[in-house]
Amino acid sequence: MSSPYDCITNFIFVETEVTTADVILVPGADHPQLMEKASSLYKKGIVSYILPSGGYKPHVGTSEWEYLRNIGIANGVPEEVMLREDAAQHTLENARYSLEVLESKGINHEKIIIVCKAGHSRRALMCYQEAFPKHTKFMVSPVEDRFGITKENWFTTEVGISRIMTEVEKIGKYFGDFIPGWVAK
């Protein structure tokens, strides 16, 4: 029997099969699990580049890009494999600025892996789909964040409910204005 919150679970939490891709994109955050997962995927030989993204954040004490890059290096990813985007302040900018980096370096972006927090996966995917060409294929490889939020448990704690319902609100704020353009395409 389904629960009333299953529709939220099915909408917010995105995970796909991951295969060979051009690059891994990591939207900025101060969750080490992101680069640990990206590093693990890189070591499997399925991508040539990792592009962490994110500008300076006071609570991080540096740019999210630098924070994530350092974790990648500590996890054995060669520095020259990691591309740089250190200006973005939110997920839509992560997507837009990451595309600019890839295009400026002539790096193919036909197949992309997004490594993001599980509870952020729908918004991250939608941001990258909005910013990138329509023919780009995205795969989503989510990680459990430091709060332990998963699709199986988000509705069991106050922090899980709060964070996931905030994602629902942010999706409405981010994408309401885009829908007419999507319909017209």
FIPASE-194212 format. One record per residue (C-alpha): residue number from 1; residue in one letter; x, y negated, z. Coordinates in pm, 1 decimal, decimal comma. Layout:
N
SITE   nr  rest         X         Y         Z
SITE  NUM     A         X         Y         Z
...
REM end
This chain:
185
SITE   nr  rest         X         Y         Z
SITE    1     M       0,0       0,0       0,0
SITE    2     S     138,1    -339,5     -88,7
SITE    3     S     178,0    -627,8     152,5
SITE    4     P      72,3    -988,7      88,0
SITE    5     Y     437,5   -1100,5      74,1
SITE    6     D     541,5    -843,1    -190,5
SITE    7     C     474,8   -1093,6    -468,9
SITE    8     I     726,4   -1331,6    -307,8
SITE    9     T     979,4   -1051,0    -270,2
SITE   10     N     938,3    -946,2    -633,9
SITE   11     F     972,5   -1305,2    -753,7
SITE   12     I    1267,5   -1425,4    -543,7
SITE   13     F    1494,5   -1120,6    -544,3
SITE   14     V    1653,3   -1042,7    -882,5
SITE   15     E    1904,7    -767,0    -945,4
SITE   16     T    2000,3    -615,9   -1278,3
SITE   17     E    2237,3    -354,7   -1406,4
SITE   18     V    2586,2    -496,8   -1459,2
SITE   19     T    2792,7    -407,6   -1765,8
SITE   20     T    3088,4    -558,1   -1950,0
SITE   21     A    3056,6    -936,2   -1979,2
SITE   22     D    3251,8   -1244,0   -2084,0
SITE   23     V    3269,1   -1407,2   -1742,3
SITE   24     I    3138,1   -1394,1   -1385,8
SITE   25     L    2976,2   -1715,9   -1265,1
SITE   26     V    2955,2   -1782,3    -890,8
SITE   27     P    2734,5   -2072,7    -783,8
SITE   28     G    2893,5   -2260,5    -494,5
SITE   29     A    2847,0   -2162,1    -132,2
SITE   30     D    3058,2   -2085,7     170,0
SITE   31     H    2973,0   -1716,2     177,8
SITE   32     P    3286,3   -1502,6     130,3
SITE   33     Q    3071,4   -1211,0      15,1
SITE   34     L    3026,9   -1389,2    -318,0
SITE   35     M    3392,5   -1381,1    -418,5
SITE   36     E    3447,0   -1042,3    -258,8
SITE   37     K    3181,0    -902,9    -496,6
SITE   38     A    3312,0   -1103,1    -795,4
SITE   39     S    3665,1    -979,4    -720,8
SITE   40     S    3545,6    -620,1    -702,6
SITE   41     L    3368,9    -650,0   -1037,5
SITE   42     Y    3676,0    -813,3   -1194,2
SITE   43     K    3898,7    -529,8   -1072,5
SITE   44     K    3670,7    -282,5   -1254,2
SITE   45     G    3782,1    -449,6   -1576,9
SITE   46     I    3440,0    -561,6   -1693,0
SITE   47     V    3523,5    -934,7   -1728,0
SITE   48     S    3823,0   -1148,0   -1818,5
SITE   49     Y    3733,4   -1456,4   -1615,2
SITE   50     I    3565,6   -1566,7   -1294,9
SITE   51     L    3424,8   -1917,9   -1265,8
SITE   52     P    3342,5   -2020,5    -910,5
SITE   53     S    3159,8   -2352,1    -904,5
SITE   54     G    3100,9   -2620,5    -647,0
SITE   55     G    3213,4   -2959,5    -530,1
SITE   56     Y    3325,5   -3092,5    -194,3
SITE   57     K    3100,7   -3012,8      99,5
SITE   58     P    3174,6   -3153,8     446,3
SITE   59     H    3069,2   -2832,4     622,4
SITE   60     V    3319,0   -2637,9     409,2
SITE   61     G    3597,2   -2895,5     454,0
SITE   62     T    3695,4   -2864,2      87,4
SITE   63     S    3524,6   -2797,2    -243,2
SITE   64     E    3320,1   -2481,6    -265,7
SITE   65     W    3531,3   -2399,5    -572,0
SITE   66     E    3855,3   -2408,4    -369,7
SITE   67     Y    3699,4   -2208,8     -87,5
SITE   68     L    3579,8   -1938,5    -328,9
SITE   69     R    3901,5   -1939,8    -534,6
SITE   70     N    4108,5   -1879,2    -219,9
SITE   71     I    3893,9   -1578,5    -132,2
SITE   72     G    3936,5   -1444,9    -485,6
SITE   73     I    4314,2   -1478,7    -463,5
SITE   74     A    4314,0   -1310,8    -121,8
SITE   75     N    4118,5   -1026,0    -283,5
SITE   76     G    4376,1    -973,8    -558,4
SITE   77     V    4232,2   -1179,6    -845,3
SITE   78     P    4510,6   -1352,0   -1041,6
SITE   79     E    4489,5   -1729,9   -1017,2
SITE   80     E    4498,9   -1771,0   -1396,1
SITE   81     V    4177,5   -1568,0   -1427,6
SITE   82     M    3981,0   -1816,7   -1217,5
SITE   83     L    3838,5   -2112,6   -1400,9
SITE   84     R    3768,7   -2442,7   -1224,5
SITE   85     E    3447,6   -2634,8   -1170,8
SITE   86     D    3471,9   -2845,2    -856,9
SITE   87     A    3214,1   -3120,5    -896,8
SITE   88     A    2869,4   -2956,5    -877,6
SITE   89     Q    2650,1   -3046,1    -581,6
SITE   90     H    2357,0   -2811,1    -641,6
SITE   91     T    2271,3   -2499,7    -839,8
SITE   92     L    2149,7   -2672,3   -1154,5
SITE   93     E    2479,7   -2864,9   -1166,6
SITE   94     N    2668,1   -2537,6   -1106,1
SITE   95     A    2505,8   -2407,3   -1421,9
SITE   96     R    2544,5   -2718,9   -1635,6
SITE   97     Y    2904,6   -2786,6   -1536,2
SITE   98     S    3002,4   -2421,2   -1570,8
SITE   99     L    2876,5   -2423,4   -1929,6
SITE  100     E    3086,3   -2735,7   -1995,1
SITE  101     V    3397,2   -2560,4   -1858,9
SITE  102     L    3340,6   -2250,9   -2073,1
SITE  103     E    3278,5   -2454,8   -2386,5
SITE  104     S    3577,9   -2683,5   -2328,1
SITE  105     K    3804,1   -2377,0   -2297,9
SITE  106     G    3646,4   -2194,0   -2591,9
SITE  107     I    3540,9   -1902,7   -2371,3
SITE  108     N    3261,3   -1689,1   -2505,0
SITE  109     H    2940,3   -1694,2   -2299,5
SITE  110     E    2718,6   -1441,8   -2472,7
SITE  111     K    2706,4   -1207,7   -2170,9
SITE  112     I    2731,5   -1346,6   -1818,8
SITE  113     I    2726,6   -1192,2   -1472,6
SITE  114     I    2592,9   -1416,7   -1197,1
SITE  115     V    2711,7   -1324,8    -848,6
SITE  116     C    2491,1   -1503,7    -597,2
SITE  117     K    2318,8   -1460,0    -263,5
SITE  118     A    2025,7   -1218,7    -288,3
SITE  119     G    1776,6   -1475,6    -162,1
SITE  120     H    1907,9   -1730,3    -411,6
SITE  121     S    1902,3   -1498,8    -711,8
SITE  122     R    1581,9   -1619,4    -882,7
SITE  123     R    1671,8   -1989,5    -854,9
SITE  124     A    2029,6   -1924,4    -965,9
SITE  125     L    1914,1   -1722,0   -1266,4
SITE  126     M    1659,8   -1986,1   -1366,0
SITE  127     C    1920,3   -2263,4   -1338,4
SITE  128     Y    2166,5   -2080,3   -1562,8
SITE  129     Q    1889,9   -1988,0   -1808,7
SITE  130     E    1790,0   -2354,5   -1828,9
SITE  131     A    2146,1   -2478,4   -1884,4
SITE  132     F    2286,3   -2211,9   -2118,8
SITE  133     P    2188,4   -2133,2   -2478,0
SITE  134     K    1878,5   -1915,2   -2507,0
SITE  135     H    2076,9   -1627,8   -2661,7
SITE  136     T    2298,9   -1586,8   -2352,7
SITE  137     K    2230,5   -1258,7   -2171,9
SITE  138     F    2245,2   -1282,2   -1792,6
SITE  139     M    2303,2   -1002,6   -1546,7
SITE  140     V    2251,8   -1068,0   -1175,2
SITE  141     S    2463,2    -901,3    -907,8
SITE  142     P    2339,0   -1030,5    -571,4
SITE  143     V    2506,7   -1004,3    -232,3
SITE  144     E    2366,9    -999,9     116,4
SITE  145     D    2441,6   -1335,3     278,0
SITE  146     R    2582,3   -1397,4     625,5
SITE  147     F    2228,0   -1395,0     764,8
SITE  148     G    2178,1   -1038,1     642,4
SITE  149     I    1879,1   -1137,5     428,8
SITE  150     T    1769,8    -873,2     178,7
SITE  151     K    1454,3    -802,0     -18,0
SITE  152     E    1378,4    -526,2     231,6
SITE  153     N    1399,0    -742,0     545,3
SITE  154     W    1353,2   -1114,2     471,8
SITE  155     F     999,3   -1113,6     612,2
SITE  156     T    1106,4    -962,8     949,2
SITE  157     T    1294,6   -1260,3    1097,0
SITE  158     E    1228,9   -1631,0    1138,4
SITE  159     V    1552,5   -1720,6     958,5
SITE  160     G    1468,2   -1486,9     671,2
SITE  161     I    1117,6   -1626,0     631,8
SITE  162     S    1243,3   -1984,0     654,1
SITE  163     R    1522,5   -1938,9     400,7
SITE  164     I    1313,3   -1749,5     145,9
SITE  165     M    1017,0   -1985,7     169,4
SITE  166     T    1262,1   -2274,3     120,6
SITE  167     E    1373,8   -2099,7    -200,8
SITE  168     V    1011,6   -2084,2    -317,8
SITE  169     E     978,1   -2459,4    -253,2
SITE  170     K    1307,1   -2541,5    -426,8
SITE  171     I    1207,4   -2347,1    -736,3
SITE  172     G     893,3   -2557,8    -759,7
SITE  173     K    1090,4   -2879,8    -716,5
SITE  174     Y    1366,3   -2778,5    -959,0
SITE  175     F    1156,9   -2642,0   -1243,0
SITE  176     G     815,2   -2808,9   -1245,3
SITE  177     D     936,5   -3070,0   -1493,5
SITE  178     F    1099,4   -2809,2   -1721,0
SITE  179     I     790,0   -2598,6   -1784,2
SITE  180     P     639,7   -2819,5   -2059,9
SITE  181     G     970,2   -2798,9   -2249,5
SITE  182     W     984,6   -2422,1   -2210,0
SITE  183     V     628,5   -2388,5   -2342,9
SITE  184     A     708,7   -2605,8   -2644,1
SITE  185     K    1008,1   -2390,0   -2745,9
REM end
